[in-house]
Amino acid sequence: MIVTFKSAASADVIYFGDVAKRMMELMGKDVAEKGIVTVEQLPGAINLLKAAILADKEQHRQHILDEEPQNESSSNGDSRPFVTLTQRTVPLLAMLEESLGEKKPVVWGV
């Protein structure tokens, strides 16, 4: 499943369903096929996403400190880069901030 977040103030932001659901939860929204972050709700959603980014950065920093150095290449060659929550969240956060600036809601599933 693909979920597209839309706003008249910004380009669309597209996520796979599992990531989109996580973004909805992080913004304090119910996970649903259709939804909206109203102009009045934008500041709260932005603050929640920023808090999630800070927590993710701290968790990632702690993970790096705790992890022992490893060989860069895996023995079977199938290692994939890890995408952090911060990397996934930044495009949606930018959309919310642009939407707040132009006083436009963010919707999905419509």
C-alpha positions in Angstrom: 0.0 0.0 0.0 1.2 3.5 -0.8 0.1 6.6 1.1 0.4 10.1 -0.4 0.4 13.1 1.9 -0.8 16.2 0.1 -0.9 19.9 0.7 -1.6 22.9 -1.5 1.6 24.5 0.0 4.0 21.7 -0.9 4.9 18.8 -3.2 3.4 15.5 -2.3 5.2 13.2 0.1 4.8 9.5 -0.6 5.4 6.6 1.8 4.9 2.9 1.9 2.0 2.0 4.1 4.0 0.8 7.2 6.0 4.0 7.2 3.0 6.2 6.6 1.2 4.6 9.5 4.2 5.3 11.7 4.2 8.9 10.6 0.5 9.2 11.5 1.2 7.8 14.9 4.1 10.2 15.4 1.9 13.1 14.5 -0.7 12.0 17.1 -3.2 11.0 14.4 -5.3 7.9 14.2 -4.1 5.5 11.6 -6.6 5.6 8.8 -6.9 5.4 5.0 -8.0 9.0 4.9 -7.0 11.8 7.2 -6.2 15.4 7.8 -3.9 17.6 9.8 -5.8 20.8 10.1 -4.1 24.2 10.1 -4.8 24.4 13.9 -3.2 21.0 14.4 -0.1 21.7 12.4 2.0 23.2 15.3 1.3 20.2 17.5 2.1 17.7 14.7 5.4 19.6 13.9 6.4 19.5 17.6 5.7 15.8 17.8 7.7 15.0 14.7 10.6 17.2 16.0 10.5 15.3 19.3 10.6 12.0 17.5 13.6 13.2 15.4 15.5 14.2 18.6 14.8 10.9 20.2 15.8 9.0 17.1 19.1 10.9 16.8 19.9 10.2 20.5 19.0 6.5 20.0 21.2 6.3 16.9 24.1 8.1 18.6 23.8 5.7 21.6 23.7 2.7 19.2 26.9 3.9 17.5 28.7 4.4 20.8 27.7 1.0 22.0 28.5 -0.9 18.8 31.9 -2.4 18.3 33.7 -1.6 15.0 32.8 -4.1 12.4 34.2 -5.0 8.9 32.4 -2.7 6.4 31.6 -5.5 4.0 29.6 -8.5 5.0 30.7 -12.0 4.1 27.7 -12.7 1.9 27.6 -9.2 0.3 23.9 -8.6 1.0 24.1 -5.8 3.5 21.6 -2.9 3.0 21.9 0.6 4.3 19.7 1.4 7.3 17.2 4.2 6.9 16.7 6.1 10.2 13.4 7.5 11.4 14.9 10.9 11.0 15.6 10.3 7.3 12.0 9.2 6.8 10.5 12.0 8.8 12.3 15.0 7.4 10.2 15.3 4.1 6.9 15.2 6.0 8.2 17.7 8.6 9.2 20.0 5.7 5.7 19.7 4.3 4.0 20.4 7.6 6.2 23.5 8.1 5.5 24.8 4.6 1.8 24.1 5.1 1.8 26.0 8.4 3.5 29.0 6.7 0.8 29.1 4.1 -2.0 28.1 6.4 -3.0 25.0 4.3 -4.0 21.6 5.8 -2.2 18.3 5.0 -4.4 15.4 3.9 -3.9 11.8 2.8 -6.1 9.2 1.1 -8.2 11.8 -0.8 
